[in-house]
Amino acid sequence: MFHTSNLFHVSSVLNRQSIAQHGLDWTRMGAAPGIAGSRRPEVEGVFVCQGEEEAEFFLQIINNTGGAVDLWSVDGIDEGLLLDNGNGFVYLPSRIPAEQVRLVRSDVPRQLDS
């Protein structure tokens, strides 16, 4: 038995249809840059936020996709499988099926520098 936590994933709205159909899969990256602005996967896995506070950080501060983003909740993940990428952010080194993700906030606008 594993502990299911409050995990989230932030992605460009351009990825919404793919995520809804295929789930979270780094090999399908390409419609938009990653949340940190990368054009290709940084790791072989799916980055997740641990809690709403960390998700908000990515929604407002680190949105380098060039546009609006969506917030997805991720269910049924064993926290013990999460790996640290070396910068304090965690990822699951596997795909996450569509049945385990749910869109919870859509079209969150990019915060512009003041």
N, CA and C of each residue as an Amber inpcrd file, in Angstrom:
protein
   342
   0.8410000  -1.1770000   0.0000000   0.0000000   0.0000000   0.0000000
   0.8880000   1.2420000   0.0000000   0.4350000   2.2950000  -0.6740000
   1.2330000   3.5100000  -0.7260000   0.4050000   4.7140000  -0.3210000
   1.1330000   5.7620000   0.0240000   0.4960000   7.0120000   0.4390000
   0.2610000   7.8790000  -0.7960000  -0.9730000   8.2970000  -1.0070000
  -1.3010000   9.2070000  -2.0950000  -1.2470000  10.6210000  -1.5480000
  -0.5030000  11.4770000  -2.2070000  -0.3630000  12.8350000  -1.7050000
  -1.0780000  13.8210000  -2.6130000  -0.9790000  15.0700000  -2.2570000
  -1.5970000  16.1450000  -2.9940000  -0.5970000  16.6600000  -4.0360000
  -0.5430000  15.9920000  -5.1740000   0.4200000  16.3430000  -6.2200000
  -0.2710000  17.0680000  -7.3610000   0.4950000  17.9570000  -8.0090000
  -0.0170000  18.7380000  -9.1250000   1.0150000  18.7800000 -10.2460000
   0.5350000  19.1140000 -11.4350000   1.4200000  19.3080000 -12.5860000
   0.9520000  20.5730000 -13.3010000   1.8840000  21.4200000 -13.7040000
   1.5720000  22.6560000 -14.4180000   2.0700000  22.4950000 -15.8520000
   1.2060000  22.8400000 -16.8120000   1.5680000  22.6850000 -18.2210000
   0.8690000  23.7430000 -19.0630000   1.4550000  24.0430000 -20.2030000
   0.8540000  24.9900000 -21.1370000  -0.5340000  24.5230000 -21.5660000
  -1.4370000  25.4760000 -21.7900000  -2.7710000  25.1300000 -22.2820000
  -2.6800000  24.4030000 -23.6220000  -1.5960000  24.6090000 -24.3620000
  -1.4280000  23.9360000 -25.6540000  -1.3010000  22.4260000 -25.5030000
  -0.9920000  21.9710000 -24.2920000  -0.8520000  20.5330000 -24.0420000
  -2.1320000  19.8980000 -23.4900000  -3.1710000  20.6970000 -23.2880000
  -4.3860000  20.2080000 -22.6210000  -4.9910000  18.9940000 -23.3140000
  -5.1740000  19.0530000 -24.6010000  -5.8120000  17.9400000 -25.3160000
  -4.9750000  16.6690000 -25.2270000  -3.6700000  16.8020000 -25.3850000
  -2.7890000  15.6460000 -25.3060000  -2.8140000  15.0240000 -23.9090000
  -2.7720000  15.8750000 -22.8680000  -2.7900000  15.3690000 -21.4930000
  -4.1160000  14.6720000 -21.2110000  -5.2190000  15.2740000 -21.6320000
  -6.5330000  14.6730000 -21.3980000  -6.6400000  13.3080000 -22.0800000
  -6.0080000  13.1760000 -23.2330000  -6.0950000  11.9310000 -23.9950000
  -5.0470000  10.9040000 -23.5660000  -3.8130000  11.3410000 -23.3690000
  -2.6970000  10.4150000 -23.1410000  -2.1290000  10.4480000 -21.7310000
  -2.5530000  11.3950000 -20.9120000  -1.9570000  11.5590000 -19.5950000
  -0.6830000  12.3740000 -19.6910000   0.1470000  12.2800000 -18.6620000
   1.4000000  13.0410000 -18.6140000   2.5230000  12.1440000 -19.1150000
   3.1400000  12.5680000 -20.2140000   4.1310000  11.7470000 -20.8990000
   5.1880000  12.6670000 -21.5060000   6.3830000  12.6550000 -20.9460000
   7.4430000  13.5420000 -21.4040000   7.8450000  13.2830000 -22.8550000
   7.5830000  12.0890000 -23.3880000   7.9610000  11.8020000 -24.7800000
   7.0450000  12.5100000 -25.7680000   5.9360000  13.0590000 -25.2870000
   5.0050000  13.7890000 -26.1500000   5.2350000  15.2950000 -26.0800000
   6.2520000  15.7190000 -25.3720000   6.5400000  17.1460000 -25.2380000
   6.8530000  17.7260000 -26.6100000   6.3530000  18.9030000 -26.8810000
   6.6470000  19.5150000 -28.1610000   5.6890000  20.6190000 -28.5480000
   4.4270000  20.5430000 -28.1010000   3.4480000  21.5700000 -28.4650000
   3.8230000  22.9240000 -27.8860000   4.4850000  22.9150000 -26.7310000
   4.8680000  24.1570000 -26.0610000   6.0990000  23.8820000 -25.2200000
   6.8620000  24.9260000 -24.8900000   8.0090000  24.7170000 -24.0070000
   7.5710000  24.2570000 -22.6250000   8.4800000  23.6270000 -21.9090000
   8.2070000  23.2280000 -20.5340000   8.0190000  24.4580000 -19.6650000
   7.5330000  24.2600000 -18.4740000   7.2240000  25.3660000 -17.5680000
   8.4680000  26.2090000 -17.2710000   9.6410000  25.5920000 -17.3130000
  10.8870000  26.3350000 -17.0760000  11.4570000  26.9060000 -18.3710000
  10.7580000  26.7040000 -19.4800000  11.1860000  27.2600000 -20.7570000
  11.9450000  26.2920000 -21.6450000  12.1770000  25.0800000 -21.1860000
  12.9360000  24.1080000 -21.9710000  12.1200000  23.6000000 -23.1600000
  12.7910000  23.3370000 -24.2520000  12.1500000  22.8300000 -25.4580000
  12.1520000  21.3150000 -25.5250000  12.9250000  20.6690000 -24.6570000
  12.9720000  19.2090000 -24.6140000  12.9340000  18.7840000 -23.1560000
  12.5730000  17.5410000 -22.8980000  12.4760000  17.0820000 -21.5050000
  13.8040000  17.2370000 -20.7740000  13.7190000  17.7240000 -19.5420000
  14.9110000  17.8670000 -18.7050000  15.2930000  16.5430000 -18.0610000
  14.3040000  15.6760000 -17.8770000  14.5070000  14.3470000 -17.2970000
  13.5660000  13.3820000 -18.0170000  13.8140000  12.1100000 -17.8580000
  12.8920000  11.1030000 -18.3780000  11.8580000  10.8370000 -17.3010000
  10.8780000  11.7150000 -17.2420000   9.8490000  11.6260000 -16.2330000
   8.9600000  12.8540000 -16.2610000   8.0600000  12.9130000 -15.2990000
   7.0720000  13.9790000 -15.2180000   7.2660000  14.7430000 -13.9120000
   7.5430000  16.0430000 -14.0200000   7.6800000  16.8790000 -12.8300000
   6.3150000  17.0700000 -12.1760000   6.3050000  17.0200000 -10.8570000
   5.0910000  17.2710000 -10.0960000   5.4040000  18.2470000  -8.9690000
   4.3840000  18.9790000  -8.5590000   4.4920000  19.8960000  -7.4280000
   3.9090000  19.1900000  -6.2140000   4.5590000  19.3510000  -5.0770000
   4.0870000  18.7500000  -3.8430000   3.2970000  19.7800000  -3.0550000
   2.0250000  19.8580000  -3.3260000   1.1420000  20.7740000  -2.6270000
   0.8050000  22.0150000  -3.4370000  -0.2170000  22.7040000  -2.9590000
  -0.7280000  23.8700000  -3.6810000   0.2340000  25.0500000  -3.6690000
   0.9990000  25.2100000  -2.5970000   1.9400000  26.3320000  -2.5150000
   3.0180000  26.2230000  -3.5910000   3.5620000  25.0430000  -3.7520000
   4.5760000  24.8470000  -4.7950000   3.9600000  24.9920000  -6.1880000
   2.7360000  24.5140000  -6.3630000   2.0550000  24.6680000  -7.6470000
   1.8610000  26.1450000  -7.9770000   1.4770000  26.9270000  -6.9800000
   1.2770000  28.3700000  -7.1760000   2.5780000  29.0480000  -7.6040000
   3.7020000  28.5890000  -7.0580000   5.0190000  29.0990000  -7.4370000
   5.2310000  28.9310000  -8.9400000   4.9040000  27.7570000  -9.4510000
   5.0770000  27.5110000 -10.8820000   4.0370000  28.2350000 -11.7220000
   2.8250000  28.3670000 -11.1980000   1.7830000  29.0670000 -11.9380000
   2.1360000  30.5340000 -12.1510000   2.6840000  31.1790000 -11.1210000
   2.8780000  32.6200000 -11.1820000   4.3160000  33.0690000 -11.4270000
   5.2800000  32.3400000 -10.9150000   6.6540000  32.8310000 -10.9610000
   7.4810000  32.1920000 -12.0710000   7.3290000  30.9160000 -12.2710000
   8.1890000  30.2040000 -13.2150000   7.4160000  29.7890000 -14.4530000
   6.4830000  30.5370000 -14.9070000   5.7850000  30.1850000 -16.1430000
   6.5530000  30.7840000 -17.3200000   7.4000000  29.9670000 -17.9360000
   8.1680000  30.4090000 -19.1020000   7.6690000  29.7610000 -20.3870000
   6.3730000  29.4180000 -20.4130000   5.8190000  28.7880000 -21.6050000
   5.4610000  29.8100000 -22.6760000   5.3890000  31.0760000 -22.2930000
   5.0170000  32.1130000 -23.2450000   3.5230000  32.4030000 -23.2680000
   2.7530000  31.6890000 -22.4710000   1.3080000  31.8990000 -22.4680000
   0.6660000  31.3330000 -21.2240000  -0.6460000  31.1440000 -21.3160000
  -1.4130000  30.6330000 -20.1820000  -1.0960000  29.1600000 -19.9210000
  -1.3370000  28.7470000 -18.6720000  -1.0770000  27.3640000 -18.2790000
  -2.2940000  26.7660000 -17.5780000  -2.2740000  25.4430000 -17.4600000
  -3.2980000  24.6980000 -16.7460000  -2.6700000  24.0400000 -15.5280000
  -3.4940000  23.8230000 -14.5090000  -3.0700000  23.1010000 -13.3210000
  -3.8420000  21.7860000 -13.2730000  -3.1030000  20.6880000 -13.1960000
  -3.6690000  19.3470000 -13.1440000  -3.3950000  18.7340000 -11.7900000
  -4.3760000  18.0750000 -11.1970000  -4.1080000  17.2890000  -9.9960000
  -3.6930000  15.9020000 -10.4610000  -2.8260000  15.2840000  -9.6830000
  -2.2870000  13.9660000 -10.0210000  -2.5930000  13.0440000  -8.8490000
  -3.2930000  11.9600000  -9.1160000  -3.7260000  11.0440000  -8.0640000
  -3.0540000   9.6830000  -8.1940000  -2.9860000   8.9760000  -7.0660000
  -2.5350000   7.5970000  -7.0670000  -1.0510000   7.3940000  -7.2620000
  -0.2340000   8.3640000  -6.8570000   1.2180000   8.2620000  -7.0120000
   1.8550000   7.9400000  -5.6650000   2.7340000   6.9760000  -5.6550000
   3.5040000   6.6260000  -4.4650000   4.6210000   7.6570000  -4.3290000
   4.5560000   8.4830000  -3.2750000   5.5690000   9.5290000  -3.0740000
   6.9790000   8.9640000  -2.9910000   7.1080000   7.7350000  -2.5690000
   8.4160000   7.1010000  -2.4670000   9.0930000   6.8910000  -3.8170000
   8.3370000   7.0030000  -4.8990000   8.9000000   6.8390000  -6.2410000
   9.4160000   8.1510000  -6.8370000   9.1230000   9.2700000  -6.1680000
   9.5450000  10.5710000  -6.6880000  11.0480000  10.7390000  -6.5310000
  11.6720000  11.3260000  -7.5490000  13.1100000  11.5910000  -7.5460000
  13.3570000  13.0830000  -7.5600000  14.4340000  13.5280000  -6.9290000
  14.8430000  14.9330000  -6.9270000  15.7190000  15.1560000  -8.1560000
  15.4640000  16.2370000  -8.8870000  16.2570000  16.5090000 -10.0890000
  17.5810000  17.1930000  -9.7780000  17.8860000  17.3880000  -8.5060000
  19.1260000  18.0510000  -8.1210000  18.9370000  19.5250000  -7.8110000
  17.7710000  20.0630000  -8.1290000  17.4580000  21.4660000  -7.8570000
  16.3220000  21.6050000  -6.8550000  15.9680000  20.5120000  -6.1940000
  14.9140000  20.5680000  -5.1960000  13.5220000  20.3090000  -5.7340000
  13.3840000  20.0720000  -7.0240000  12.0870000  19.7690000  -7.6200000
  12.0360000  18.2790000  -7.9000000  10.8350000  17.7120000  -7.8020000
  10.7170000  16.2620000  -7.9260000   9.9570000  15.8620000  -9.1850000
  10.2660000  14.6400000  -9.6170000   9.5890000  14.0870000 -10.7820000
   9.3560000  12.5990000 -10.5790000   8.3910000  12.0930000 -11.3050000
   8.1040000  10.6680000 -11.3190000   8.7510000  10.1030000 -12.5710000
   9.6330000   9.1060000 -12.4400000  10.3470000   8.5830000 -13.6140000
   9.4970000   7.6000000 -14.4230000   8.2420000   7.9570000 -14.6400000
   7.3590000   7.1420000 -15.4790000   6.2160000   8.0240000 -15.9750000
   5.4990000   7.5040000 -16.9520000   4.3320000   8.2160000 -17.4630000
   3.1970000   8.1200000 -16.4460000   2.2700000   9.0760000 -16.5180000
   1.1040000   9.0720000 -15.6300000  -0.1310000   8.9930000 -16.5210000
  -0.8970000   7.9070000 -16.4160000  -2.0640000   7.7220000 -17.2910000
  -3.1080000   8.8190000 -17.1190000  -3.8680000   9.0530000 -18.1650000
  -4.9170000  10.0830000 -18.1690000  -5.9190000   9.8700000 -17.0360000
  -6.1540000   8.6280000 -16.6470000  -7.1130000   8.3310000 -15.5870000
  -6.6600000   8.8710000 -14.2290000  -5.3750000   9.2010000 -14.1000000
  -4.8400000   9.6780000 -12.8210000  -4.6550000  11.1900000 -12.7760000
  -5.0450000  11.8940000 -13.8340000  -4.9140000  13.3530000 -13.8400000
  -6.2810000  13.9910000 -14.0640000  -6.4360000  15.1710000 -13.4600000
  -7.7030000  15.8990000 -13.5720000  -7.3950000  17.3890000 -13.6510000
  -7.9620000  18.0590000 -14.6240000  -7.7820000  19.5030000 -14.7900000
  -8.5110000  20.2200000 -13.6600000  -7.7660000  21.0110000 -12.8720000
  -8.3910000  21.7060000 -11.7420000  -8.4270000  23.2210000 -11.9160000
  -7.5290000  23.7730000 -12.7090000  -7.5570000  25.2090000 -13.0520000
  -7.0870000  25.3310000 -14.4900000  -7.7970000  26.1080000 -15.2690000
  -7.4190000  26.2500000 -16.6730000  -7.1800000  27.7090000 -17.0320000
  -6.3720000  27.8850000 -18.0500000  -6.1090000  29.2140000 -18.6260000
  -5.5910000  30.2230000 -17.6120000  -4.6800000  29.7970000 -16.7450000
  -4.0710000  30.7170000 -15.7830000  -3.1080000  31.6060000 -16.5650000
  -3.3360000  32.9390000 -16.5850000  -2.4920000  33.8130000 -17.4040000
  -1.0710000  33.9010000 -16.8820000  -0.1710000  34.1530000 -17.7960000
   1.2360000  34.3440000 -17.4470000   1.3700000  35.6500000 -16.6810000
   2.1190000  35.6080000 -15.5900000   2.3560000  36.8210000 -14.8060000
   3.4420000  37.6080000 -15.5170000   3.1690000  38.8410000 -15.8430000
   4.1520000  39.6790000 -16.5330000   5.0500000  40.3590000 -15.5240000
   6.2940000  40.5420000 -15.9090000   7.2470000  41.2460000 -15.0290000
   6.7640000  42.6760000 -14.8080000   6.8880000  43.1550000 -13.5730000
   6.4340000  44.5230000 -13.3010000   7.5390000  45.5170000 -13.4620000
